[in-house]
Structure formats: C-alpha cells, structure tokens
C-alpha cells in the first residue's frame, strides 16, 4: 500500500496496522487460553501481516500452507 493511501474501507495505513496488531494479539490470547503456542514460523508470518508486507488473503493462504506442511511432516514421522 503506497504511503498516505487508504484502504477500501477508508482506513489509513496506521489504523490498519493498529487493527491488525490487535487482531494478532487476540488470536495469540485465544491460542494460549487453549494451552497452545504458535510456531515461530506462524509468528513471523503474523508479523509480516501486521506490518502490511502481505495482505489478509496471502496471510491466510501462507498460514494454511504452513499447517499442511507441519501435518505432513508429523504424519511421516
């Protein structure tokens, strides 16, 4: 997203970053409440999403790829 631009919902980049940071913190809290911890890879991916390096669709796709790879590697072991 170019500097100073706005998203389709009218939110500027700073507001989107704050919203994403809060969403990531909420998701982490939910995981921990269930006794789970995210992988280092997932935390790195979430940081890329929060910073705006990747969009929500890319985050979802890449996250699913990580989960599939993790499941495939544990099925083989």
N, C-alpha and C positions, 0 to 999 in steps of 0.2 A: 504494500500500500504506500503510495507516494506521500512524502511528508506534507502535512497540512490537509490531506484529503479526508473525506468522511465515508463511512460505510453506508450500505444501502438503507440502514435504519436511522441514519443521520448522526450516529455516534462518531466522534473523533477518535483518532488512534489512542490517545491517553485513556479515554473512557473504556475502550475495548480492552486495553491491556489490564486495567483495574478489574473489569468484569471477568476476564479470563483468569487472572490471578486468584480471584475469589472462588471461581468455579473449580479450579485445580485444588485449592486448599480444602474446599468442601468435599471433593471426591477423595482426597487423601484421608480426611477425617472419617469418612464412611468406611473406607478400606480398613483403617486402623480399628474402628469400632467393631469390625467383624474379625479382628485378630489377624489381619493380613498386612503385608508390606508390599509396596510396588517394587518392581525390579529397577535396577539402576538405569536400564535402557528405557523403561517407561518414564522415569523421572526426567531423563534427558529429552525425551520426545515431548513431554508436557511443557518443559521449559522452552522448547522451540515454538510450541503453540502459543504460550503466554506472550512470548516476545514478538509474535506476529510473523515469524520466519515461515511458518506453514499455516494454512487455513484449517478450519474445522473438519472439512471433508478429508484433507490429507492426514490430519491427526487421527481421525477415526480409521482410515484405511491402513496407515502405518502401524497403529496400535493393534489392529486385528492381525496384521502380518506377524508382529512380534509374538502375539499369543499363539498363533498357529505354529510358528517355529518352535516355541517353548514346548507346546504339547507334542509336536512331532519328535522332538529330541527326548522327551521323557517316555514316550511310547516305545522307542527303540531301545532304551537303556534297560 
